[in-house]
Amino acid sequence: MSAGKPRGPKCALGRLHTTRLGAREAARAGYHDTGVIVVFPDMLQDDFERQFIENIAARAYGKRQSSDGGKQ
């Protein structure tokens, strides 16, 4: 090994790293590969769509906690 060159990972898991994709590209690939849907806030066009998604999320994961610890 020459000086100044980065050393390879010592851990065997270092070989398993993936290329870095942007969040939207990863979401697109995940939808096509597994059917998982990711909705980014800027994709929602109006209050109806936002409330619709929030209702689905609350049903699936429970109501969100507000920043002060109370229920929203």
N, CA, C and O atoms as CSV, one atom per row, in Angstrom:
chain,resi,resn,atom,element,x,y,z
A,1,MET,N,N,0.845,-1.169,0.000
A,1,MET,CA,C,0.000,0.000,0.000
A,1,MET,C,C,0.888,1.227,0.000
A,1,MET,O,O,1.836,1.324,0.779
A,2,SER,N,N,0.571,2.166,-0.882
A,2,SER,CA,C,1.394,3.366,-0.969
A,2,SER,C,C,0.854,4.452,-0.047
A,2,SER,O,O,-0.328,4.474,0.294
A,3,ALA,N,N,1.739,5.341,0.343
A,3,ALA,CA,C,1.333,6.429,1.235
A,3,ALA,C,C,0.400,7.380,0.506
A,3,ALA,O,O,0.574,7.639,-0.685
A,4,GLY,N,N,-0.597,7.905,1.223
A,4,GLY,CA,C,-1.512,8.869,0.638
A,4,GLY,C,C,-2.745,8.244,-0.009
A,4,GLY,O,O,-3.712,8.941,-0.318
A,5,LYS,N,N,-2.706,6.938,-0.210
A,5,LYS,CA,C,-3.869,6.261,-0.797
A,5,LYS,C,C,-4.816,5.835,0.310
A,5,LYS,O,O,-4.367,5.361,1.353
A,6,PRO,N,N,-6.125,5.994,0.104
A,6,PRO,CA,C,-7.047,5.550,1.141
A,6,PRO,C,C,-7.021,4.036,1.288
A,6,PRO,O,O,-6.875,3.305,0.309
A,7,ARG,N,N,-7.164,3.580,2.518
A,7,ARG,CA,C,-7.192,2.152,2.773
A,7,ARG,C,C,-8.599,1.621,2.582
A,7,ARG,O,O,-9.575,2.348,2.766
A,8,GLY,N,N,-8.703,0.381,2.219
A,8,GLY,CA,C,-9.996,-0.271,2.077
A,8,GLY,C,C,-10.646,-0.479,3.426
A,8,GLY,O,O,-9.973,-0.379,4.453
A,9,PRO,N,N,-11.925,-0.764,3.453
A,9,PRO,CA,C,-12.616,-0.965,4.726
A,9,PRO,C,C,-12.127,-2.222,5.426
A,9,PRO,O,O,-11.837,-3.229,4.779
A,10,LYS,N,N,-12.036,-2.162,6.746
A,10,LYS,CA,C,-11.629,-3.332,7.529
A,10,LYS,C,C,-12.805,-4.268,7.745
A,10,LYS,O,O,-12.625,-5.478,7.880
A,11,CYS,N,N,-14.009,-3.711,7.777
A,11,CYS,CA,C,-15.215,-4.497,8.028
A,11,CYS,C,C,-15.693,-5.125,6.723
A,11,CYS,O,O,-15.654,-4.483,5.673
A,12,ALA,N,N,-16.143,-6.372,6.783
A,12,ALA,CA,C,-16.640,-7.058,5.589
A,12,ALA,C,C,-17.869,-6.376,5.020
A,12,ALA,O,O,-18.132,-6.499,3.824
A,13,LEU,N,N,-18.637,-5.655,5.844
A,13,LEU,CA,C,-19.820,-4.965,5.361
A,13,LEU,C,C,-19.478,-3.789,4.456
A,13,LEU,O,O,-20.341,-3.305,3.725
A,14,GLY,N,N,-18.243,-3.325,4.492
A,14,GLY,CA,C,-17.819,-2.217,3.643
A,14,GLY,C,C,-17.971,-2.521,2.171
A,14,GLY,O,O,-18.085,-1.601,1.361
A,15,ARG,N,N,-17.976,-3.779,1.809
A,15,ARG,CA,C,-18.141,-4.162,0.406
A,15,ARG,C,C,-19.573,-3.976,-0.069
A,15,ARG,O,O,-19.826,-3.918,-1.273
A,16,LEU,N,N,-20.509,-3.884,0.863
A,16,LEU,CA,C,-21.916,-3.862,0.514
A,16,LEU,C,C,-22.489,-2.466,0.334
A,16,LEU,O,O,-23.703,-2.320,0.189
A,17,HIS,N,N,-21.656,-1.442,0.340
A,17,HIS,CA,C,-22.197,-0.094,0.195
A,17,HIS,C,C,-22.826,0.077,-1.188
A,17,HIS,O,O,-22.426,-0.575,-2.152
A,18,THR,N,N,-23.800,0.951,-1.262
A,18,THR,CA,C,-24.492,1.194,-2.514
A,18,THR,C,C,-24.128,2.570,-3.039
A,18,THR,O,O,-23.553,3.397,-2.332
A,19,THR,N,N,-24.476,2.792,-4.290
A,19,THR,CA,C,-24.262,4.131,-4.820
A,19,THR,C,C,-25.304,5.053,-4.205
A,19,THR,O,O,-26.401,4.615,-3.860
A,20,ARG,N,N,-24.974,6.287,-4.071
A,20,ARG,CA,C,-25.877,7.240,-3.445
A,20,ARG,C,C,-26.851,7.787,-4.485
A,20,ARG,O,O,-26.446,8.382,-5.484
A,21,LEU,N,N,-28.127,7.576,-4.237
A,21,LEU,CA,C,-29.168,8.111,-5.100
A,21,LEU,C,C,-29.845,9.264,-4.386
A,21,LEU,O,O,-29.856,9.327,-3.157
A,22,GLY,N,N,-30.400,10.162,-5.153
A,22,GLY,CA,C,-31.209,11.207,-4.548
A,22,GLY,C,C,-32.474,10.593,-3.982
A,22,GLY,O,O,-32.868,9.493,-4.369
A,23,ALA,N,N,-33.104,11.301,-3.073
A,23,ALA,CA,C,-34.306,10.775,-2.419
A,23,ALA,C,C,-35.406,10.488,-3.427
A,23,ALA,O,O,-36.097,9.475,-3.315
A,24,ARG,N,N,-35.577,11.350,-4.395
A,24,ARG,CA,C,-36.647,11.137,-5.375
A,24,ARG,C,C,-36.335,9.967,-6.307
A,24,ARG,O,O,-37.239,9.221,-6.684
A,25,GLU,N,N,-35.092,9.805,-6.674
A,25,GLU,CA,C,-34.713,8.658,-7.511
A,25,GLU,C,C,-34.881,7.354,-6.738
A,25,GLU,O,O,-35.332,6.352,-7.292
A,26,ALA,N,N,-34.519,7.372,-5.465
A,26,ALA,CA,C,-34.695,6.182,-4.634
A,26,ALA,C,C,-36.181,5.867,-4.458
A,26,ALA,O,O,-36.578,4.702,-4.481
A,27,ALA,N,N,-37.001,6.906,-4.283
A,27,ALA,CA,C,-38.441,6.702,-4.145
A,27,ALA,C,C,-39.023,6.114,-5.431
A,27,ALA,O,O,-39.856,5.208,-5.388
A,28,ARG,N,N,-38.585,6.628,-6.549
A,28,ARG,CA,C,-39.068,6.123,-7.844
A,28,ARG,C,C,-38.682,4.657,-8.017
A,28,ARG,O,O,-39.509,3.834,-8.410
A,29,ALA,N,N,-37.431,4.338,-7.724
A,29,ALA,CA,C,-36.967,2.955,-7.856
A,29,ALA,C,C,-37.705,2.037,-6.886
A,29,ALA,O,O,-38.056,0.912,-7.242
A,30,GLY,N,N,-37.942,2.510,-5.666
A,30,GLY,CA,C,-38.660,1.706,-4.686
A,30,GLY,C,C,-40.083,1.412,-5.128
A,30,GLY,O,O,-40.594,0.314,-4.908
A,31,TYR,N,N,-40.724,2.399,-5.754
A,31,TYR,CA,C,-42.090,2.187,-6.239
A,31,TYR,C,C,-42.103,1.125,-7.334
A,31,TYR,O,O,-42.951,0.232,-7.330
A,32,HIS,N,N,-41.174,1.224,-8.260
A,32,HIS,CA,C,-41.146,0.264,-9.362
A,32,HIS,C,C,-40.706,-1.125,-8.908
A,32,HIS,O,O,-41.177,-2.129,-9.442
A,33,ASP,N,N,-39.811,-1.186,-7.932
A,33,ASP,CA,C,-39.295,-2.481,-7.482
A,33,ASP,C,C,-40.219,-3.178,-6.486
A,33,ASP,O,O,-40.408,-4.392,-6.561
A,34,THR,N,N,-40.799,-2.410,-5.547
A,34,THR,CA,C,-41.533,-3.033,-4.453
A,34,THR,C,C,-42.950,-2.518,-4.266
A,34,THR,O,O,-43.713,-3.090,-3.488
A,35,GLY,N,N,-43.318,-1.448,-4.966
A,35,GLY,CA,C,-44.649,-0.887,-4.815
A,35,GLY,C,C,-44.787,0.074,-3.651
A,35,GLY,O,O,-45.896,0.525,-3.363
A,36,VAL,N,N,-43.688,0.404,-2.967
A,36,VAL,CA,C,-43.735,1.351,-1.853
A,36,VAL,C,C,-43.856,2.759,-2.421
A,36,VAL,O,O,-43.128,3.130,-3.342
A,37,ILE,N,N,-44.782,3.540,-1.866
A,37,ILE,CA,C,-45.019,4.899,-2.340
A,37,ILE,C,C,-44.463,5.888,-1.328
A,37,ILE,O,O,-44.735,5.780,-0.133
A,38,VAL,N,N,-43.686,6.848,-1.805
A,38,VAL,CA,C,-43.175,7.933,-0.978
A,38,VAL,C,C,-43.804,9.215,-1.501
A,38,VAL,O,O,-43.736,9.505,-2.695
A,39,VAL,N,N,-44.416,9.983,-0.603
A,39,VAL,CA,C,-45.036,11.244,-0.987
A,39,VAL,C,C,-44.265,12.369,-0.311
A,39,VAL,O,O,-44.220,12.443,0.917
A,40,PHE,N,N,-43.666,13.235,-1.098
A,40,PHE,CA,C,-42.956,14.392,-0.575
A,40,PHE,C,C,-43.947,15.536,-0.389
A,40,PHE,O,O,-44.877,15.662,-1.185
A,41,PRO,N,N,-43.783,16.367,0.627
A,41,PRO,CA,C,-44.753,17.435,0.888
A,41,PRO,C,C,-45.014,18.344,-0.314
A,41,PRO,O,O,-46.142,18.801,-0.501
A,42,ASP,N,N,-44.011,18.610,-1.116
A,42,ASP,CA,C,-44.225,19.515,-2.249
A,42,ASP,C,C,-45.005,18.858,-3.396
A,42,ASP,O,O,-45.345,19.527,-4.371
A,43,MET,N,N,-45.287,17.573,-3.288
A,43,MET,CA,C,-46.091,16.888,-4.295
A,43,MET,C,C,-47.583,17.110,-4.067
A,43,MET,O,O,-48.389,16.908,-4.975
A,44,LEU,N,N,-47.948,17.523,-2.862
A,44,LEU,CA,C,-49.353,17.716,-2.520
A,44,LEU,C,C,-49.800,19.084,-3.024
A,44,LEU,O,O,-49.173,20.100,-2.726
A,45,GLN,N,N,-50.883,19.102,-3.785
A,45,GLN,CA,C,-51.281,20.325,-4.465
A,45,GLN,C,C,-52.271,21.174,-3.687
A,45,GLN,O,O,-52.375,22.374,-3.941
A,46,ASP,N,N,-53.002,20.587,-2.746
A,46,ASP,CA,C,-53.974,21.381,-2.002
A,46,ASP,C,C,-54.223,20.760,-0.631
A,46,ASP,O,O,-53.685,19.703,-0.299
A,47,ASP,N,N,-55.053,21.443,0.154
A,47,ASP,CA,C,-55.337,20.979,1.516
A,47,ASP,C,C,-56.044,19.635,1.531
A,47,ASP,O,O,-55.828,18.838,2.444
A,48,PHE,N,N,-56.887,19.366,0.534
A,48,PHE,CA,C,-57.587,18.082,0.472
A,48,PHE,C,C,-56.587,16.928,0.357
A,48,PHE,O,O,-56.690,15.943,1.088
A,49,GLU,N,N,-55.619,17.047,-0.562
A,49,GLU,CA,C,-54.617,15.987,-0.726
A,49,GLU,C,C,-53.789,15.818,0.547
A,49,GLU,O,O,-53.501,14.694,0.959
A,50,ARG,N,N,-53.409,16.931,1.166
A,50,ARG,CA,C,-52.600,16.869,2.387
A,50,ARG,C,C,-53.371,16.159,3.499
A,50,ARG,O,O,-52.813,15.309,4.193
A,51,GLN,N,N,-54.643,16.499,3.671
A,51,GLN,CA,C,-55.450,15.872,4.714
A,51,GLN,C,C,-55.671,14.394,4.423
A,51,GLN,O,O,-55.664,13.576,5.342
A,52,PHE,N,N,-55.866,14.047,3.164
A,52,PHE,CA,C,-56.052,12.660,2.752
A,52,PHE,C,C,-54.842,11.818,3.150
A,52,PHE,O,O,-54.996,10.740,3.725
A,53,ILE,N,N,-53.650,12.302,2.850
A,53,ILE,CA,C,-52.410,11.586,3.185
A,53,ILE,C,C,-52.227,11.521,4.700
A,53,ILE,O,O,-51.834,10.483,5.232
A,54,GLU,N,N,-52.511,12.625,5.399
A,54,GLU,CA,C,-52.375,12.623,6.850
A,54,GLU,C,C,-53.322,11.614,7.492
A,54,GLU,O,O,-52.951,10.957,8.465
A,55,ASN,N,N,-54.536,11.480,6.963
A,55,ASN,CA,C,-55.488,10.501,7.503
A,55,ASN,C,C,-54.981,9.078,7.313
A,55,ASN,O,O,-55.098,8.257,8.223
A,56,ILE,N,N,-54.422,8.775,6.152
A,56,ILE,CA,C,-53.868,7.438,5.904
A,56,ILE,C,C,-52.700,7.171,6.853
A,56,ILE,O,O,-52.605,6.091,7.435
A,57,ALA,N,N,-51.813,8.156,7.008
A,57,ALA,CA,C,-50.651,7.985,7.888
A,57,ALA,C,C,-51.087,7.803,9.336
A,57,ALA,O,O,-50.529,6.964,10.043
A,58,ALA,N,N,-52.068,8.570,9.788
A,58,ALA,CA,C,-52.538,8.454,11.175
A,58,ALA,C,C,-53.167,7.084,11.416
A,58,ALA,O,O,-52.979,6.492,12.479
A,59,ARG,N,N,-53.911,6.579,10.435
A,59,ARG,CA,C,-54.525,5.265,10.581
A,59,ARG,C,C,-53.444,4.175,10.637
A,59,ARG,O,O,-53.558,3.227,11.415
A,60,ALA,N,N,-52.407,4.309,9.822
A,60,ALA,CA,C,-51.367,3.282,9.740
A,60,ALA,C,C,-50.363,3.359,10.895
A,60,ALA,O,O,-49.921,2.330,11.406
A,61,TYR,N,N,-50.001,4.589,11.308
A,61,TYR,CA,C,-48.894,4.758,12.255
A,61,TYR,C,C,-49.294,5.400,13.576
A,61,TYR,O,O,-48.476,5.490,14.492
A,62,GLY,N,N,-50.542,5.846,13.686
A,62,GLY,CA,C,-50.967,6.559,14.892
A,62,GLY,C,C,-50.818,8.057,14.701
A,62,GLY,O,O,-50.109,8.517,13.806
A,63,LYS,N,N,-51.496,8.813,15.556
A,63,LYS,CA,C,-51.442,10.274,15.454
A,63,LYS,C,C,-50.048,10.777,15.799
A,63,LYS,O,O,-49.355,10.205,16.640
A,64,ARG,N,N,-49.653,11.852,15.138
A,64,ARG,CA,C,-48.354,12.465,15.395
A,64,ARG,C,C,-48.376,13.228,16.699
A,64,ARG,O,O,-49.414,13.758,17.095
A,65,GLN,N,N,-47.237,13.290,17.370
A,65,GLN,CA,C,-47.075,14.104,18.570
A,65,GLN,C,C,-46.661,15.511,18.143
A,65,GLN,O,O,-45.837,15.663,17.241
A,66,SER,N,N,-47.221,16.537,18.778
A,66,SER,CA,C,-46.780,17.897,18.485
A,66,SER,C,C,-45.431,18.115,19.164
A,66,SER,O,O,-45.006,17.305,19.987
A,67,SER,N,N,-44.774,19.192,18.824
A,67,SER,CA,C,-43.428,19.446,19.361
A,67,SER,C,C,-43.449,19.666,20.866
A,67,SER,O,O,-42.418,19.494,21.515
A,68,ASP,N,N,-44.599,20.046,21.450
A,68,ASP,CA,C,-44.650,20.247,22.904
A,68,ASP,C,C,-45.070,18.979,23.655
A,68,ASP,O,O,-45.253,19.005,24.872
A,69,GLY,N,N,-45.224,17.855,22.909
A,69,GLY,CA,C,-45.522,16.585,23.553
A,69,GLY,C,C,-46.993,16.223,23.587
A,69,GLY,O,O,-47.343,15.097,23.940
A,70,GLY,N,N,-47.871,17.168,23.222
A,70,GLY,CA,C,-49.300,16.881,23.212
A,70,GLY,C,C,-49.737,16.324,21.871
A,70,GLY,O,O,-48.972,16.319,20.907
A,71,LYS,N,N,-50.962,15.859,21.821
A,71,LYS,CA,C,-51.505,15.345,20.554
A,71,LYS,C,C,-51.859,16.496,19.636
A,71,LYS,O,O,-52.251,17.568,20.096
A,72,GLN,N,N,-51.723,16.275,18.342
A,72,GLN,CA,C,-52.108,17.292,17.361
A,72,GLN,C,C,-53.566,17.194,17.043
A,72,GLN,O,O,-54.075,17.970,16.234
